[in-house]
Amino acid sequence: MAIPFHYLLHGVDIVAARGLHVPVAGVHYDSRQVRPGYIFVCIVGYRTDGHLYIQDAIARGAAGFVIEKDVPLPPGVPYARVRSSRRALAVIGANYYGQPSRSLTVIGVTGTNGKTTTSHLIEAVLRARGEHTGLIGTIWIKMGDDKQPVERTTPESLDLQRILREMVNSGISAVTMEVSSHALYLDRVAECEFDIGVFTNLTQDHLDFHGNLKDYLAAKMRLFQGLGEKRTKKRPSYAVVNCDDPAGRAIVQNTKVPVITYGIREEADVRARDVRLTGEGSDFIVSCREGDIPFKVSLPGEFNVFNSLAAICVGLREGVPVPLLQDVLREIKGVPGRFQRVDEGQNFTVIVDYAHTPDGLENVLRTARRIAPGRLITVFGCGGDRDAGKRPLMGRISGELSDYSVLTSDNPRTEDAESIIRMIEKGIKEVNNASYTVILERYEGIRHALHYAREGDIVVIAGKGHENYQIIGDQVIPFDDYQVAKEILQKEIVS
């Protein structure tokens, strides 16, 4: 069914326009996806500019345009010139798909580390309570039991609204979404009515994009500053914040809705005490208004205690019975690429983890130290065309915590892989007597580490986690750390 152009523009800041009565058959921001009767929204990107593809969109049958720049258009062609085409795309997408977030309970999870695991835990908690749940994140888009691949942590605004509409139509009642700082800054979630915002932590990452930690935090803050505004739902809105993280205090101060705090060291509404960490998970007591509640979590590491606390906060506030909360956290076995064991019967431990920030790598290596009677061997690199400042920091962390490090390529993208490793080396060389080697090709780096390991050792393969590809130049090459390690173990070590 065709929709009038002017209807889609409701809520958009328009500078100039004509022909807004034209019926619209669809909307897209990629000229290659334009079909007859579509509106083409020209986005100014970091690699290209949608305004350059207006003629291509016309040739494909575009019925009208949303533009940000004062560019020439053929006489009579309908258009709306707006102050921000990105913001306009979010509004248009929400209008086109009928404001789907207003028909869902929407939980947004943001932070440098822990978004994926926390999102999965929250989704599992709500699902156990009987909700029909959805999940949007780094690993997949999940609608009930159906899983779809993803291209980015938080989809582009138009795609996000389409996904939310599909969820509503399929009977989903609650969706948990990883919300990246890029998505917040670029207005991808601008027209989502969030009910719950969850903050995990803030450490160095994405400074190639945000410039500094202050601006990085400001981007994260947008999720919490928007909570409670323009509410259309009757249910309450609130925030869940890690108060052990210094940035958590700033978020609490800038949030207008009620806040539930969680932590281990600081006083909090939901606080873990008597924490006992093992190689299989953790035991702790949660002190909260409901009393002192024992929990056993089948995910190792203190960082997973924090992730679990965030899910417990949501579960308690949403009325999930305590025994059910306890069962879910005890039974959930993990998330792909997050401290994931590779076990082919070898006499040492192999872990694959997504840790790609200094804080993430340190957390994983400290956890590995707790469960390894032998040596800690770490395989990692750093992504190209991303925050270069974290490379020496990660090198130093691996040098300090590992007995042996294997520096290798991650996703070098358009950067020279050797140059990236030289930056990592600057940090590892700061550590006296740090033992390491450089093996540029990732498959061979993993292979070397697995052959180097002896009984009782632990090998941590960090940086890519669930990813099943490697980006070298402009090529995307199939590569899966878990499958590579599994194959080498099967064929060369335990056979």
C-alpha positions, 0 to 999 in steps of 0.5 A: 500500500502506497503511503503519501510522502508527507506522512513519512516526513511527520516529525522531520525538520524540513528546510525546503520541499516540493511535491510531498503529495506523491505516493511512496512504495518504499524507502531506502538509503542505498541507491542500488536498492531503490525500486520504482516509487521509492524515496531515496534518502541521501546519507552523508557517510564516512566513505561516500555521499548518497547525494552522489547517487541521485542520478542512479536512483532516478534511473531506478525509478525513485519517486522522490528524495530526501537531501541534506545538501542543496544539490540540483534535482530535475524539475518537478522531482519531489524532494524534502531538504532536511537539516540531517538526513541521518535523523530524517532516515530514522524518523521516516523509517519509524513512520513507514513501519508504523512505530514498531518500538511502541508495541514492544518492551525495548531494552537497550544495553550499551557499554564498551564490554559486556553488551553481548553477554548481558543482552543474552542473559536478559533475553534468557531471563525474560524468555524463561518468564514466558515472554516472546523475546527478540534479540538484536546484537553483535552475533545475530538477530534472534526472533524466538528460536529463529536466528539471522546473521548481522552486519553491524552491532546495531543496524542502520535506522531504516533496517532496525525499524523493519526488524522491529516491525517483523518482531511485532508481526511475529508476536514478539513482546520484548526485545533486548538490543545491543546499542553501540556508541556509533549507533547513538551518535549516528541516530540509528536508534533515534526513533526507538522508544526505549523502556530500559537502558543498561550501562555495563562499563566504559573503557578505551575503544572507538577513539578513532571515531569519537576522538576522546573518552569524554565524547565517547561517554557523551555518545553512550549518555544519549541512551539514558538522556532519552529515557522517559521522553516522548513516552507513549507506553503506560509501562515505567521506564528506568535505567540499570547502571554499573556504579563500580564504573566511574562513568556510571556515576555520570550516567546516573546524574544525567538520567531523568528516570529511576535508576537501579545501580549494581556493583561489587565494590561500591554500595549499590541497589543490587550488590554481589558479595562473597564472590567465589570465582572458579574455572566453571563459573562463580558463586555469590550472594546478591544483596538487594531489597528482596533480601540476600539471594544466593546465585550460581552462574555458569560463566567464568570471570568477575566480568560475568558477575557484573553481566549477571548482576545487570540481568538480575536487576532487570529480572527483579524489576520486571517481576521475574520470580527469584527461583526462576532467575537463579535457574536461568543463570545457573543453566545458561552455558555461554555465548559464542565467542565469549570465553568459549572453550574448544575441547577436543580432548587435549590436555590443555585448555583453549579459549576463544574470546572476543576481547579486543579492548585493553580492559576486555583483554585484561579481564579475560587473561586474569580470568584465564590465570585463575583456571590455568595450573600451567602457562598462559599463552595468548594469541591476539592482534588489533584491528586496522582502521580503528583506534590505534591508541589501544594497540600498545596498551594491549601489548603491555597487558599481554606481556604482563599477564601472559607467559608467552604471547603470539602477535598476529593479524586480526582484521587489518582492513586497509592498514598494513598488518606488520605496522599494526603489530609494530605498535603492539610490540611497543607495549609488550617491549615495555615489560621486562622479560616478556616472551613473545613471537610475531607470526603474521598469518593468523592461522599459523599463529594459532597453530604455533600456540597450540603446538607450543602448549603443554599439559595444564597450559591455557591458550587464549585466542583473543580479538575475533570471538564469534566472527567467521571472517577476516578482513584483509584490504577490501576482501572478506575471507572466511576465518573462524578462530573456534573452527580453526583451533578445533581443526588443528587440535583434531588433525595435529594434536589429539589424533 
